[in-house]
Amino acid sequence: MITSRIILATLLFFGSNGTSFAFELSSPSVSDGKWEQKFLAKECKGQNVSPALSWKDAPAGTKSFALTLFDPDALDGFGWWHWQVLRIPASAAGLPEGAGTKGGKGMPKGAVQGKADLGRSGYLGPCPDQGGGVHHYVFTLYALKSAEAETERDASPGMILADVMRESIGKASVTYTYGR
């Protein structure tokens, strides 16, 4: 009887004291290892349509977000930046499917796509080498303490990441795999 009261009191305390949940990023469009053809790169007979993303429980004080998509398995472990988005407003709770088009028509107002390793802005879908094994595609959303990361529009992916990391007050990541 006393044990059940202690458990109940503990649950009530932690459930009502304002404890927040962890910053979380997910995609309703992709499941691990299963990417619809449209999300793949054109070189893999895809359409380079960016998947929908959603997030919740951003850290207090978030003024904007930055998003990256990185494949650490590409180029024999050197990695490849597939997508970078800066200045996503703090009011955003996700990006719709197709937001990563070259012109960024589906992006929230003010968001800017950086130039990833391909040298152009916009989403580049997965397309690992045939028989090259399973690759890990890491989407990372950074909560930033400023409304605009001080990054040049034509900055390299490494410079963008350095600027984002300097402004970051939290991050959430989700990894999906794909191989052919």
C-alpha positions in Angstrom: 0.0 0.0 0.0 2.8 2.4 0.9 4.8 1.4 -2.2 1.9 2.1 -4.5 1.4 5.5 -2.9 5.0 6.4 -3.4 4.9 5.3 -7.0 1.7 7.3 -7.5 3.1 10.4 -5.8 6.3 10.1 -7.9 4.3 9.8 -11.2 2.2 12.8 -10.2 5.2 14.9 -9.3 7.1 14.2 -12.5 4.0 14.5 -14.6 3.0 17.9 -13.3 6.2 19.7 -12.6 6.7 21.1 -16.1 9.3 18.5 -17.1 9.6 18.8 -20.9 10.1 16.0 -23.3 13.2 15.6 -25.4 13.6 17.6 -28.6 12.5 15.2 -31.4 12.7 15.1 -35.2 10.9 12.5 -37.4 9.6 12.0 -40.9 6.1 10.6 -41.7 7.3 10.1 -45.3 10.3 7.7 -44.7 10.7 4.5 -42.8 14.1 2.9 -42.1 15.4 1.2 -45.3 12.2 2.1 -47.2 12.3 5.3 -49.2 9.7 5.9 -51.9 11.3 6.3 -55.3 10.4 10.0 -55.5 12.6 10.8 -52.5 15.7 9.3 -54.2 18.2 11.3 -56.4 17.5 11.5 -60.1 20.6 9.3 -60.7 18.7 6.5 -58.9 15.5 7.1 -61.0 14.1 9.3 -58.2 12.7 12.9 -58.4 14.7 14.5 -55.5 11.5 15.3 -53.6 12.4 16.1 -50.0 10.4 14.0 -47.5 8.1 15.7 -45.0 9.8 16.4 -41.6 8.2 17.3 -38.3 9.6 18.2 -34.9 8.5 19.0 -31.4 9.7 20.1 -28.0 12.3 22.5 -29.1 14.5 24.0 -26.3 13.3 27.2 -24.6 14.8 30.2 -26.2 14.9 28.8 -29.8 14.9 31.7 -32.2 15.3 29.7 -35.5 16.2 26.3 -36.8 18.8 24.9 -39.2 18.5 21.5 -40.9 21.1 19.3 -42.4 21.1 15.9 -44.1 24.4 14.1 -44.1 25.5 10.6 -45.3 28.6 9.6 -43.3 29.1 6.5 -45.4 29.6 8.2 -48.7 33.0 8.6 -50.3 34.6 5.8 -48.3 33.6 7.3 -45.0 34.4 11.0 -45.8 30.7 11.7 -46.0 28.4 13.8 -48.2 26.2 16.7 -47.4 22.8 16.2 -49.1 20.9 19.2 -47.8 21.2 22.3 -45.6 18.5 24.7 -44.7 19.0 27.8 -42.5 16.8 30.5 -41.0 13.8 28.2 -40.5 11.5 30.3 -38.2 11.1 29.2 -34.6 7.3 29.0 -35.2 7.8 26.2 -37.7 7.0 22.6 -36.5 8.1 20.9 -39.7 8.7 21.0 -43.4 6.2 19.7 -46.0 7.0 17.1 -48.5 8.8 18.8 -51.5 10.0 21.8 -49.5 13.6 21.2 -50.6 13.0 22.0 -54.3 15.7 24.0 -56.0 13.7 27.2 -55.5 12.5 26.3 -52.0 8.8 27.0 -52.8 7.6 24.9 -49.9 9.9 26.5 -47.3 8.6 28.7 -44.5 9.0 32.4 -45.2 12.6 33.5 -44.5 14.2 30.0 -44.7 17.2 29.7 -47.0 18.8 26.6 -48.5 22.5 26.4 -48.4 24.7 24.8 -51.1 25.4 21.2 -50.1 28.3 19.1 -51.6 26.7 19.1 -55.0 27.4 22.9 -55.2 23.7 23.9 -55.6 21.0 24.6 -53.2 18.1 22.2 -52.6 17.5 18.7 -51.5 19.6 15.8 -53.0 18.1 12.4 -52.3 19.9 9.2 -51.5 21.7 7.3 -54.3 24.5 5.2 -52.9 26.7 3.2 -55.3 25.1 -0.1 -56.5 26.4 -2.8 -54.2 28.0 -0.2 -51.9 26.1 -1.4 -48.9 23.7 0.4 -46.7 24.2 4.1 -46.1 23.0 6.1 -43.1 21.2 9.3 -43.9 21.2 11.6 -40.8 18.7 14.4 -40.7 19.7 16.8 -37.9 17.7 19.8 -36.8 19.5 22.5 -34.7 17.7 24.9 -32.4 19.5 28.2 -32.7 19.7 31.1 -30.2 19.5 33.7 -33.0 17.0 34.3 -35.7 19.7 34.3 -38.4 22.9 32.3 -38.3 25.7 34.5 -39.6 26.4 32.4 -42.7 27.1 33.5 -46.2 24.6 32.2 -48.7 27.4 30.5 -50.8 29.3 29.2 -47.8 30.7 25.7 -47.9 28.8 22.9 -46.0 31.6 22.9 -43.4 31.4 26.7 -42.8 27.6 26.5 -42.5 27.9 23.7 -40.0 30.5 25.7 -38.0 28.2 28.7 -37.9 25.2 26.6 -36.9 27.1 24.8 -34.1 28.2 28.1 -32.7 24.5 29.2 -32.4 23.1 25.9 -31.4 21.2 25.4 -28.1 20.0 21.9 -28.9 19.7 19.4 -31.6 17.5 16.5 -32.7 18.5 13.8 -35.2 16.9 10.9 -36.9 18.7 8.4 -39.2 17.2 6.4 -42.0 19.1 3.8 -44.0 19.1 3.0 -47.7 21.2 0.8 -49.9 20.9 -0.7 -53.4 
